[in-house]
Amino acid sequence: MKLMLIIGARPQIIKSAPIIHEVLKRNEIEFQLVHTGQHYDFEMSKIFFGELDLPDPIINLGVGSGTHAVQTGKMMIELEKTIENLKPDMVMVPGDTNSTLAGALTAVKLQVPVSHVEAGARSYDMRMPEEVNRRLTDHCSTLLFASTRNCFEKLREEGIKKQQIKLSGDTMYDALLEHIRRSEKTGILKKLNLQSEEYAALTLHRPENVDSPERLERIFKAFTSLKNLPIVFPVHPRTRQELETVKVMKQKAAVDQIELVEPIGYHEMLQLTKHAKMVLTDSGGLQKEAFWLHTPCITLRDTTEWTETIELGANVLVGSDPKKIVEAAEEIMETNKIKAKLQKLRNPFGDGHAAQKILDFVLKWRQGGFR
Ligand code: UD1
């Protein structure tokens, strides 16, 4: 069977790594790795291929940045040629980026079956481009791989047939288990002069936050009132320019407290997350990684697709409300042995063998094991 996997943005490389390694073990699959080029900076793409021991894509479409329509449209034009040329039996798309949607739409219109990894995640907030991407992708997929029972149920509620869905677990968890030990060698804490559990790790890149100067101002003002909390902030390229407009970031207190660094690699980020007192983020993936590493998470969004982490008490939604941000952070700082408590929680994201289950299911489908 010919299986094409389409990736393009940073988190997709991480969530695909366990699948790629599993595919390469299976002789019955001819593998085609396609990169759309949505992310193109070394530290947004190439660095992860090295860290995760991944083969080079057979083609990089070099689509780059643009508005949603321009970016998605360009991807579809290039993907149509690529799919027609390489004739895959199935196109697999992970996650919820514009590359995910472009891959799914192009394939389904060429009548090539689509499989979606990380299906059924829902924030029910259609202002988020990712929510649009994952909903549409789910509804043009033949096979859907759900990270959690909750994702499975959401797909059923939307009328997707049980036979199409596999509760596989989350491939980001597979990747984390594979890499956490290796990541200990990075020396990132020493490099940034940090002490374990004495700092917060921050990431911020969602348009709803970074494209609104008022929202950014509010968020950073709240951070600077947390005087005893050094913050490390690997800055996404999307965010860097917008930060220039944030007045509070020019003040000495903020400069002393918040350390801005370039985007860092996967291994460094795992260590930074594992040793942080807390994670402050608007990323979807980092909410899960913090959960697996038993680090409390404060999510700077109004909604999340990973509601499991909220229900289990490991994550709290604060939006951009300064009062909520400060209260949540203070509570974490004042709670004794918080990581030991989080360690005891059940993990709804599978057993670390999601990639295996995904490929078993794909092959079963291919052999006509169910219709
Ligand atoms: C994309 C995904 C988001 C994911 C994120 C991870 C969509 C709609 N969003 O958001 O779900 O969480 O990736 O990082 O697909 N840029 C660079 N260099 C790069 C890539 C981007 O400088 O290598 C800059 C460009 O100015 C670009 C901006 O970042 O315009 C945004 O990039 P884009 O790929 O459009 O979306 P992300 O915000 O990265």
Residues whose N, C-alpha, C, O or C-beta is under 5 A from the ligand:
A	BS01	UD1	A9 R10 P11 Q38 H39 Y40 D41 M44 S65 G66 D96 T97 N98 S99 P129 E130 H205 P237 R238
